[in-house]
Amino acid sequence: MKKSTLVFAGAALVLGLSSVQAAEFKVIANSSVGVSDVSSDDLKAVFLGTKSSLGDAHISPVLEKSGPAHEAFLKECLGKNDSALTNYYRSLVFTGKGSMPKAFDSDDAVVQYVAKTKGAIGYVGAAAAASGVKTLSIK
């Protein structure tokens, strides 16, 4: 195989993997949240507790406890792994500057909580059924 063919095949593989990784989760919100998209900076600020509103709605972030959607969201949106995020939240709690967000074991549990909780925002696997909530696009 020629060197240029190998480079092209390698680039295609990397591009294919990055698009699969980006499609591992979707951000969902309660219908009371008045925005349909969110910037990556605002999303990060909401989940790190430095921002408590989007538009005119007070926001409460919701996490999954584990899984591929959780890992992808932490890496792509927050730039943290699970233990770093846990330590971050613990420091907020210890200093009185924040609290631990609700965390659930499954996509279904996150969707159900977000659907019934005003201002809730969370993430689930890209293929998860998300009836009763709205999906936000990330700008």
C-alpha positions as CSV (number, residue, x, y, z in Angstrom):
1,M,0.0,0.0,0.0
2,K,1.3,3.5,-0.8
3,K,2.2,5.9,1.9
4,S,-0.4,8.5,0.7
5,T,-3.1,5.8,0.8
6,L,-2.2,4.9,4.4
7,V,-2.3,8.6,5.4
8,F,-5.7,9.0,3.8
9,A,-7.1,5.8,5.4
10,G,-5.7,7.0,8.8
11,A,-7.3,10.4,8.4
12,A,-10.7,8.8,7.5
13,L,-10.5,6.6,10.5
14,V,-9.8,9.5,12.8
15,L,-12.6,11.6,11.3
16,G,-15.0,8.7,11.6
17,L,-14.1,8.0,15.2
18,S,-14.5,11.7,16.2
19,S,-18.0,11.9,14.6
20,V,-19.1,8.7,16.4
21,Q,-17.8,10.0,19.7
22,A,-19.6,13.3,19.3
23,A,-22.9,11.4,18.7
24,E,-22.7,9.4,22.0
25,F,-24.9,11.8,24.0
26,K,-27.5,14.5,23.7
27,V,-28.4,17.3,26.0
28,I,-32.0,17.4,27.3
29,A,-33.9,20.0,29.2
30,N,-37.3,20.4,30.9
31,S,-39.8,22.2,28.7
32,S,-39.6,25.2,31.1
33,V,-36.1,26.0,29.8
34,G,-36.7,28.7,27.2
35,V,-33.7,28.1,25.0
36,S,-33.3,25.6,22.2
37,D,-29.6,25.7,21.9
38,V,-26.7,26.3,24.3
39,S,-23.1,27.3,23.8
40,S,-20.5,24.9,24.9
41,D,-19.1,27.5,27.4
42,D,-22.6,28.0,29.0
43,L,-23.1,24.3,29.1
44,K,-19.8,23.8,30.9
45,A,-20.6,26.7,33.3
46,V,-24.0,25.2,34.2
47,F,-22.6,21.7,34.9
48,L,-19.6,23.2,36.9
49,G,-22.0,25.3,39.0
50,T,-20.6,28.7,37.9
51,K,-23.8,29.6,36.0
52,S,-27.3,28.9,37.3
53,S,-29.6,30.2,34.5
54,L,-30.1,29.9,30.7
55,G,-32.2,32.6,29.2
56,D,-34.6,33.5,32.0
57,A,-34.8,30.0,33.5
58,H,-33.1,28.8,36.6
59,I,-31.2,25.7,35.7
60,S,-30.5,22.5,37.8
61,P,-27.9,20.1,36.2
62,V,-28.6,16.3,36.3
63,L,-25.8,13.7,35.8
64,E,-25.7,10.1,34.9
65,K,-23.6,8.0,37.3
66,S,-21.7,6.1,34.7
67,G,-21.7,4.8,31.1
68,P,-20.6,5.8,27.7
69,A,-22.8,8.9,27.5
70,H,-21.5,10.0,30.9
71,E,-17.9,9.5,29.9
72,A,-18.3,11.3,26.5
73,F,-20.2,14.2,28.1
74,L,-17.5,14.7,30.8
75,K,-14.7,14.5,28.3
76,E,-16.2,16.6,25.5
77,C,-18.2,19.2,27.5
78,L,-16.4,19.5,30.8
79,G,-12.9,18.4,30.0
80,K,-12.9,16.2,33.1
81,N,-13.0,12.5,34.0
82,D,-15.4,11.1,36.6
83,S,-13.1,11.3,39.6
84,A,-12.0,14.8,38.8
85,L,-15.6,15.9,38.5
86,T,-16.5,14.2,41.8
87,N,-13.6,15.9,43.5
88,Y,-14.6,19.3,42.0
89,Y,-18.1,18.9,43.4
90,R,-16.9,17.8,46.8
91,S,-14.7,20.9,47.0
92,L,-17.8,23.1,46.2
93,V,-19.8,21.3,48.9
94,F,-16.9,21.6,51.4
95,T,-16.5,25.3,50.9
96,G,-20.2,26.0,50.9
97,K,-20.2,27.2,47.3
98,G,-22.4,24.6,45.8
99,S,-24.0,21.2,46.1
100,M,-23.8,17.8,44.4
101,P,-26.2,17.6,41.5
102,K,-28.7,14.8,41.3
103,A,-27.2,11.7,39.6
104,F,-29.1,8.7,38.1
105,D,-28.3,5.2,37.0
106,S,-29.9,5.2,33.6
107,D,-31.0,7.3,30.6
108,D,-34.7,6.6,31.4
109,A,-34.3,7.9,35.0
110,V,-32.6,11.1,33.8
111,V,-35.3,11.6,31.2
112,Q,-38.1,11.1,33.8
113,Y,-36.5,13.4,36.3
114,V,-35.8,16.2,33.7
115,A,-39.4,15.8,32.3
116,K,-41.0,16.5,35.7
117,T,-38.5,19.0,37.2
118,K,-38.7,22.6,36.2
119,G,-35.4,24.0,35.1
120,A,-33.6,20.5,34.9
121,I,-31.0,20.0,32.3
122,G,-29.1,16.7,31.7
123,Y,-27.7,14.4,29.1
124,V,-28.5,10.9,27.9
125,G,-27.2,8.5,25.3
126,A,-27.8,9.7,21.7
127,A,-30.2,6.8,21.0
128,A,-32.2,7.2,24.2
129,A,-35.9,7.9,24.0
130,A,-36.5,11.4,25.2
131,S,-40.2,12.0,25.3
132,G,-41.5,14.8,27.5
133,V,-38.2,16.8,27.3
134,K,-36.6,19.0,24.7
135,T,-33.3,18.3,23.1
136,L,-30.8,21.2,23.1
137,S,-28.3,21.7,20.4
138,I,-24.8,22.7,21.4
139,K,-23.4,25.7,19.5
